């Protein structure tokens, strides 16, 4: 992915933000003006539409100021959102001048962290750390979509971390790349770990409706064969998920 220089990116974002805010402010003013019976007089009315335009004009500016100040913002329900400019820039939050797309570097760090965690003792805490890594990767699926197809093509020979992050990107994808079904067949035929296998099944359940008839038949046959072979222990999450996937693909 091409990385735009931070200065140029920020300047472009700021100009866009200013233009958007000015446009919303003008629309708000126009929506508030009502001509009276005399063409030379008018009165102001504040409607829901006016309030909406005002909000759209103010919110981008307010977010810019919050990010520049740093710190965090607590949302209803106790959710706290970090407003660190570096983090916002790396994640690629749209609409802020601090945004900078460095998604590949971010995914690379997640891959390394995954492999580091996989090397520790198998505990509940390790599983939660791995789930957090994949959850973060799923959030980047849209920004990383330009190269997801390449990652799927290279899936079979990729490292454990690269494979796991690729599966997470597939889970988070809205549009399914062309190599998705082949990747799932390859992964489910020879999974690197039970954790990876579970997420391969999850991705299959999410996207099988968008595959061709032949691809669905191939994947269903693979899942059925694995079930018959007892590849997944009775009562395990993977076995239960595999049975649900098989039922959905047969329906």
C-alpha positions as CSV (number, residue, x, y, z in Angstrom):
1,X,0.0,0.0,0.0
2,X,1.4,3.4,-0.9
3,X,2.1,5.5,2.1
4,X,1.4,9.2,1.7
5,X,3.8,11.6,3.4
6,X,2.3,12.7,6.7
7,X,2.6,16.4,5.9
8,X,0.8,16.2,2.6
9,X,-1.8,13.8,3.9
10,X,-2.6,16.0,6.9
11,X,-2.8,19.1,4.7
12,X,-5.1,17.4,2.3
13,X,-7.3,16.1,5.2
14,X,-7.4,19.5,6.8
15,X,-8.4,21.2,3.6
16,X,-11.1,18.6,3.0
17,X,-12.3,19.1,6.6
18,X,-12.5,22.8,6.3
19,X,-14.3,22.7,3.0
20,X,-16.8,20.1,4.4
21,X,-17.4,22.2,7.5
22,X,-18.0,25.4,5.5
23,X,-20.4,23.6,3.2
24,X,-22.4,22.2,6.1
25,X,-22.4,25.6,7.7
26,X,-23.8,27.2,4.5
27,X,-26.5,24.5,4.2
28,X,-27.4,25.1,7.9
29,X,-27.8,28.8,7.3
30,X,-29.9,28.2,4.1
31,X,-32.1,25.7,5.9
32,X,-32.8,28.2,8.7
33,X,-33.8,31.1,6.4
34,X,-37.5,31.4,5.6
35,X,-38.8,34.2,3.4
36,X,-41.8,36.0,4.6
37,X,-44.6,37.5,2.5
38,X,-42.3,40.4,1.7
39,X,-39.4,39.5,-0.7
40,X,-37.2,42.0,1.2
41,X,-37.6,40.4,4.7
42,X,-37.0,37.0,6.1
43,X,-37.1,35.2,9.4
44,X,-35.0,32.4,11.0
45,X,-36.3,29.0,12.0
46,X,-34.2,26.3,13.6
47,X,-35.4,22.9,12.4
48,X,-34.1,19.4,12.8
49,X,-32.4,19.7,9.4
50,X,-30.6,22.9,10.5
51,X,-29.4,21.2,13.7
52,X,-28.1,18.3,11.7
53,X,-26.1,20.5,9.3
54,X,-24.7,22.4,12.3
55,X,-23.6,19.1,13.9
56,X,-22.0,17.9,10.7
57,X,-20.1,21.2,10.5
58,X,-18.9,21.1,14.1
59,X,-18.1,17.4,14.7
60,X,-15.1,17.1,12.4
61,X,-13.5,20.2,13.8
62,X,-14.2,19.0,17.4
63,X,-12.6,15.6,16.6
64,X,-9.5,17.4,15.2
65,X,-9.1,19.3,18.4
66,X,-9.6,16.3,20.6
67,X,-7.0,14.3,18.7
68,X,-4.5,17.2,18.8
69,X,-4.9,17.4,22.6
70,X,-4.5,13.6,23.0
71,X,-5.9,11.7,26.0
72,X,-9.0,9.7,25.8
73,X,-12.8,10.0,25.4
74,X,-15.2,8.0,27.6
75,X,-18.4,7.0,25.7
76,X,-21.7,6.0,27.2
77,X,-21.5,2.5,28.7
78,X,-18.0,3.0,30.0
79,X,-16.2,2.5,26.7
80,X,-13.0,4.5,26.6
81,X,-11.5,5.6,23.2
82,X,-7.9,6.6,23.0
83,X,-7.3,9.8,21.1
84,X,-3.5,9.5,20.7
85,X,-2.6,11.0,17.4
86,X,0.0,8.3,16.6
87,X,-2.5,5.5,17.2
88,X,-5.2,7.3,15.2
89,X,-2.8,7.8,12.3
90,X,-1.8,4.1,12.3
91,X,-5.3,2.7,12.5
92,X,-6.5,5.0,9.7
93,X,-9.5,6.6,11.2
94,X,-11.1,8.5,8.3
95,X,-12.0,12.2,8.5
96,X,-9.1,13.3,10.7
97,X,-6.0,15.2,9.6
98,X,-3.9,12.9,11.9
99,X,-4.9,9.9,9.8
100,X,-2.1,8.1,8.0
101,X,-2.5,4.7,6.4
102,X,0.4,2.5,7.4
103,X,-1.7,-0.6,7.5
104,X,0.9,-3.0,6.3
105,X,3.2,-2.1,9.2
106,X,0.4,-2.4,11.7
107,X,-0.5,-5.9,10.4
108,X,3.2,-6.9,10.5
109,X,3.3,-6.1,14.2
110,X,0.1,-8.1,14.8
111,X,1.7,-11.0,13.0
112,X,4.8,-10.9,15.1
113,X,2.7,-10.5,18.3
114,X,0.6,-13.5,17.3
115,X,3.7,-15.7,16.8
116,X,5.2,-14.5,20.1
117,X,2.0,-15.4,21.9
118,X,1.6,-18.7,20.2
119,X,5.0,-19.7,21.6
120,X,3.8,-19.4,25.2
121,X,2.0,-22.0,27.3
122,X,-1.5,-22.9,26.2
123,X,-3.8,-21.0,28.7
124,X,-7.1,-19.2,28.7
125,X,-5.1,-15.9,28.8
126,X,-3.1,-16.8,25.7
127,X,-6.3,-17.5,23.8
128,X,-7.7,-14.2,24.8
129,X,-4.6,-12.4,23.6
130,X,-4.8,-14.2,20.3
131,X,-8.4,-13.3,19.9
132,X,-7.6,-9.6,20.7
133,X,-4.9,-9.7,17.9
134,X,-7.4,-11.0,15.4
135,X,-10.1,-8.6,16.5
136,X,-7.7,-5.7,15.8
137,X,-6.8,-7.2,12.4
138,X,-10.5,-7.4,11.5
139,X,-10.9,-3.7,12.1
140,X,-8.3,-3.1,9.4
141,X,-9.9,-5.3,6.8
142,X,-11.3,-2.4,4.8
143,X,-8.1,-0.4,4.8
144,X,-6.1,-3.5,3.9
145,X,-8.5,-4.7,1.2
146,X,-6.2,-3.6,-1.6
147,X,-3.7,-6.4,-0.7
148,X,-6.0,-9.0,0.8
149,X,-6.1,-10.9,-2.5
150,X,-2.3,-11.2,-2.6
151,X,-2.3,-12.5,1.0
152,X,-4.8,-15.2,0.2
153,X,-2.7,-16.3,-2.8
154,X,0.3,-16.6,-0.6
155,X,-1.6,-18.2,2.3
156,X,-0.3,-21.8,2.1
157,X,3.4,-20.9,2.4
158,X,2.9,-18.0,4.8
159,X,4.0,-17.9,8.4
160,X,1.6,-18.8,11.2
161,X,1.2,-15.1,12.1
162,X,0.6,-14.1,8.5
163,X,-2.0,-16.9,8.1
164,X,-3.9,-15.9,11.2
165,X,-4.0,-12.2,10.3
166,X,-5.1,-13.1,6.8
167,X,-8.0,-15.2,8.1
168,X,-8.9,-12.3,10.4
169,X,-9.0,-9.9,7.4
170,X,-11.2,-12.4,5.5
171,X,-13.5,-12.5,8.5
172,X,-13.8,-8.7,8.5
173,X,-14.1,-8.3,4.8
174,X,-17.3,-7.0,3.3
175,X,-16.5,-8.1,-0.3
176,X,-15.0,-11.6,-0.7
177,X,-11.8,-11.8,-2.8
178,X,-11.7,-14.4,-5.6
179,X,-9.1,-16.6,-3.9
180,X,-11.1,-16.9,-0.7
181,X,-12.7,-20.4,-1.3
182,X,-9.3,-21.9,-2.4
183,X,-7.7,-20.5,0.7
184,X,-10.3,-22.0,3.0
185,X,-9.9,-25.3,1.3
186,X,-6.2,-25.2,1.7
187,X,-6.4,-24.1,5.3
188,X,-9.0,-26.5,6.5
189,X,-7.3,-29.4,4.7
190,X,-4.1,-28.8,6.7
191,X,-4.6,-26.3,9.6
192,X,-1.6,-25.1,11.5
193,X,-3.5,-25.0,14.9
194,X,-6.9,-25.5,16.4
195,X,-7.1,-21.8,16.9
196,X,-6.5,-21.1,13.2
197,X,-8.9,-23.9,12.2
198,X,-11.7,-22.4,14.3
199,X,-11.3,-19.0,12.6
200,X,-11.2,-20.7,9.1
201,X,-14.5,-22.3,9.9
202,X,-15.8,-18.9,11.1
203,X,-14.8,-17.2,7.8
204,X,-16.4,-20.0,5.9
205,X,-19.7,-19.6,7.7
206,X,-19.6,-15.8,7.1
207,X,-18.9,-16.0,3.3
208,X,-20.0,-19.3,1.9
209,X,-23.1,-17.7,0.4
210,X,-20.9,-15.7,-1.9
211,X,-19.0,-18.7,-3.4
212,X,-19.9,-20.5,-6.6
213,X,-21.8,-23.8,-6.5
214,X,-18.7,-25.8,-7.2
215,X,-16.8,-24.0,-4.4
216,X,-19.5,-24.7,-1.9
217,X,-19.7,-28.3,-2.9
218,X,-16.0,-28.7,-2.5
219,X,-16.0,-27.0,0.9
220,X,-19.0,-28.9,2.2
221,X,-17.4,-32.2,1.1
222,X,-14.2,-31.3,3.0
223,X,-16.1,-30.4,6.2
224,X,-18.2,-33.6,6.0
225,X,-15.1,-35.7,5.5
226,X,-13.3,-34.1,8.5
227,X,-16.4,-34.7,10.6
228,X,-16.6,-38.3,9.6
229,X,-12.8,-38.8,10.4
230,X,-13.3,-37.4,13.9
231,X,-10.9,-34.5,13.2
232,X,-12.8,-32.4,15.8
233,X,-13.3,-33.8,19.3
234,X,-16.9,-34.4,20.4
235,X,-18.2,-31.4,22.3
236,X,-15.5,-29.1,21.0
237,X,-16.3,-25.6,19.7
238,X,-14.8,-26.5,16.3
239,X,-17.0,-29.6,15.9
240,X,-20.1,-27.6,16.8
241,X,-19.2,-24.9,14.4
242,X,-18.3,-27.3,11.6
243,X,-21.8,-29.0,12.0
244,X,-23.5,-25.6,11.8
245,X,-21.5,-24.7,8.7
246,X,-22.3,-28.0,7.0
247,X,-26.0,-27.5,7.8
248,X,-26.0,-24.0,6.4
249,X,-24.2,-25.0,3.2
250,X,-26.6,-27.9,2.7
251,X,-29.7,-25.7,3.1
